Amino acid sequence: MKNLILLIFSLLIKTSVGQVFLNGNFENNSASGDLINLSNADCNSKLRDVNSFGTYGDVDIIKSSSYGGSGAQDGAWYLGLTGGGTDIIALTLNEPLTQGKVYTISFYDRKTSGYVVSPIQIGLSTTNNSAGTNVYTCTELAKLNVWSQHTFTFTAPNNGQYITVQMQSGDIQHWINIDNFVFNKTKCGGPLTILASANSVELGSSVTFTAQGGNNYTWAADGTLSALTGSVVTAIPRSNIIYTVSSEQKGCPVLTATVSLNIINRFVEKNSDTVIVEEIIKEKEVVKTDIKKHHKKLFGKHRVNGRKFIVQEAVTVASSSIKIMVWDKNRADGDQVSLYLNGELVVENFTVTKTKKEIILNLDPGKNIIVMHALNLGLIPPNTAALSINDGSKRAKLLTLVSTLKKSGALEVFYDPIVKN
């Protein structure tokens, strides 16, 4: 009847509160009085939801005040353990802990006359017959004939359902009393997680990270992050990378979380002698007066697509049809551009790479303006592209245009049929 009542009580606790020990004060047992030097099997047959598996097996189930000068710290019963792993017990929890979540536990220990004690070590295990992962070691030894409370906070290293207890050193001549293992409420956060707006991005694109589950966030030092503190940061990665955030709160263990980010290379570079050919033929049937009016309007305002342009290079050619090669002669850093000829869009949203892009343009008589309109600044501002211009002569002219998000670089090409190259 006693065991049935305790079982019902344990089930009620499980449904009404969070994490609990099913028999943390050892009251659920079938002993009628003090039982000393029990083997593992004998102890396990007497104690419910507590498993003994030490190398020697010497656990004591005690009720009297014959040891330590008084009885139990809580209720009527307490345990005695020998040292050096000769006695180890696993206390069963109502449900597994959540890996990465923060928990706080308190318990009591006591030293008795004539015996040596060593620090108690607490572990978290997924089975009831192994010590598991150490989560706490007492910094103070048990006091003689006095119950002393120990409270500690830890981050669950696994999803274990068993708290293990032992004295980390000594032998069967070491002896300590323990009682009243409980979970305490904690203000510590956890588990710590990172929400990413994307897990894969193109080179030069950004991603936003949001940290949750902690306080006082600190991000690992990295030149691609917008900030090193705060719950929300932005990154523009240069390569595949793992970002780490930590959360530290007074009285709580440090929490950490990581997130991986991959770079997508949508433009596959080819051999340097491979040329992507794209012929853009501009066909106009306008009278010379209309051309002059258009040029006067364009060159007078020095604006294309709402942005001012600056002529950075000028060449004279002897052919109305020219071939332009565009590429990045330095580091390809994701620069994206659009090209305009005399205010008309000829190439839209083109990523400048090591691969040369060929463009065929037809010029108007006299002055022509080619504008490089930057769509981004890449990883290394400003937006830069190399150009070579060939009008049919044996030697091409090599040039460089530089654009920003405020001003566009432009090339002035003057078509004069009588020029000899």
PyMOL commands that set and color helices and strands:
alter all, ss='L'
color gray80, all
select helices_A, chain A and resi 2-16+40-46+288-301
alter helices_A, ss='H'
color red, helices_A
select strands_A, chain A and resi 35-38+50-52+59-62+78-82+89-92+102-110+120-125+133-137+148-155+162-167+175-184+193-196+200-202+207-212+217-219+232-235+241-247+255-264+275-279+303-304+307-317+321-327+336-341+344-351+356-362+366-374+383-390+397-403+407-415
alter strands_A, ss='S'
color yellow, strands_A
deselect
rebuild
show_as cartoon
